[in-house]
Amino acid sequence: MKLINKVLTGMALTAMTATAAQASTLEDVRAADELKCVVTTGLAGFAAPDADGRWEGFDADFCRAVAAAVLGDGDKVKFVPSTGKTRFTMLNSGEGDILFRNTTETLSRDVDLKLSFLPVNFYDGQGFMVPASLGVTSAMDLDGASVCIQTGTTTELNLADFFRANGMSYEPVPIETNEEGFTNYVAGRCDVYTTDASGLASTRAKFDDPSLHVVLPEIISKEPLGGAVRHGDDQWHDIGKWVVNALINAEEMGITQANAMNLAANVGNNPGINRLVGSEGSMGAMLGLDAKWAARAVAQGGNYGEIYERNVGPNTPLQIARGLNNLWNNGGVLYAAPIR
């Protein structure tokens, strides 16, 4: 009898494991007809609600690209705002299906927090912003300064490492959100605001006269920013990964928001373009998607370059040059794996 009970218990556990393995994020997203995307609480140019409450920005557009690929409609996104502290908990708890929130990939986040990162979509680095009235021209002049720093971010450790390595001291002023940092900085509760250079550009653009605030020349870290999903669902990770790769490859191939669906409707002479837009081959089926998944992602929000220029490029209030985020064949390091 004991042997029978052991066998039955083993069978039950096996069945439970099989059921859990069959559950997929793709199925959940399709059943809900909505993609839950974890974003920041508000960072202009990257993810922030406009006057009508519609989320806009670089990260928000990557959320929409995934929704377009999976659900056919880039507007089927529920944006889930999070702080630096709460973003990973919200993703791992299932409050979000995917995360696009100016997040740096690190070993501990990948392994210890059990995240699977998508390809880097923004190469960044940590910098410092100070009022021009302080007369500071270098981060080496910040000994004894008070510094507004977001908790739960890589910037905390980078800041401590930088000051320790240079024999300097500082007074941390902990903040939870970019808006809180802006408020404290404006109120003079900290001499310096530090975060990724892209975040500094976003914050500086909010001032009536940005010239009164200086971003110091030093970049003290590498911050490869990208999306992430939970460990354990390879298919969902593959989908997120290849949507990002598709947007980067689309820019390189000249596939744009304006021509993507036309290219998808006609077999052309370029096999690489045909595979990406789905006019030939079976790339979509390998992901559990239809043939036009990548074409929709581009058609509804643009390729990587269009997303960048629209949200954070030189002609926006943030005025961030492409720099490292240019394509590999145009002076940058952006290089996507091929869709083949």
C-alpha positions, 0 to 999 in steps of 0.5 A: 500500500505504501508503494502504491501511495508513493507511486500515486504521489509521484504521478500527481507531482509529475502532472502538476509539473507538466501543467506548470510547464504548459502554462506560458506567458504568451498564452496568458497575454493572448487570453487577456488580450493585453500586454502588461508592461512594467515601466518607470513612474515617469521619465520624459522621452522614455516612458511618461503619460502625456496630457491625455494620459497616453504613455509615450517614449522610447521604452513605451514604444518597445512595449507597443512593438511587442504588443503589435507582434503578439496581439496585432495591436500596439495599443493593447498595452497596460502600462505598469508604473514601477520604482527602481525598488519595485520593478523586479518584484512586479515583474516576477510576481506576474503584475507585468509580462515584460519590463522596459524600464531603463534597466541595466543588465548585471550578473546579479539581476540576471542570476540572483533575481532570475531575470532573462534580459533582452538585447541591449536597446540603449547604451548608457553610462552614469553621470552627474548634473549640478547647478551652473551657479556652483561653478563645478566643472568636473566630478572630481570637484564633488568632495563633500557634496550631497547627492540625490540618488535613486534607491534600488538602482545600479547608480547607488553602487557606482556612486559609492565606488567612484567616491571611494576610488577617488578618496572623496566623501559624499552625503547621499539623499535617497529618492525613489522616483525621478520626479522625487529626485527632480523636486529635491534637486530643485529645492536645493536638498542636494547639490548633485543629481546622479543617474544615467546620462539619458535620465539626466538629459530628461531631467534637464529638459524639464527646466525653463532654462536648461543652461542653468544646469550642467551635466559634468563630462565624466561618465563613471559606469557602463549601463547597458539598458534593455528589457527583461522577462522572468526566468523559465519561459524560453518562448516568451524570452525568444519573442521579446528578444527577436522583436528588439532584434527586428526593430534594429535590423529593420533600420539597417535594412531600410524597413520603416513605419511607412513601408513595412506592411507593403514590403510584407505583402510582396515578395521582393529581391532581398531575402533578408527583408523578405524573412523579416517582414514575413513575405517568405519563410516561417520565422514567425511560426518558430516563435509561435506567432504569425508571419507578419509579426515583425512587420507589424512591430515596425509598421505600428511604431517604426524601426529602431532609428525612428523610435530613437529620433522621435523620443530622445534624438537631437530634435527632441527636448532631450537632444541625445545624439545617437553616439554608441546607439548608432548602427554598427555601420554608422559609427555606433555599436548597435548590432542585431543578430540576423533573422534567418 
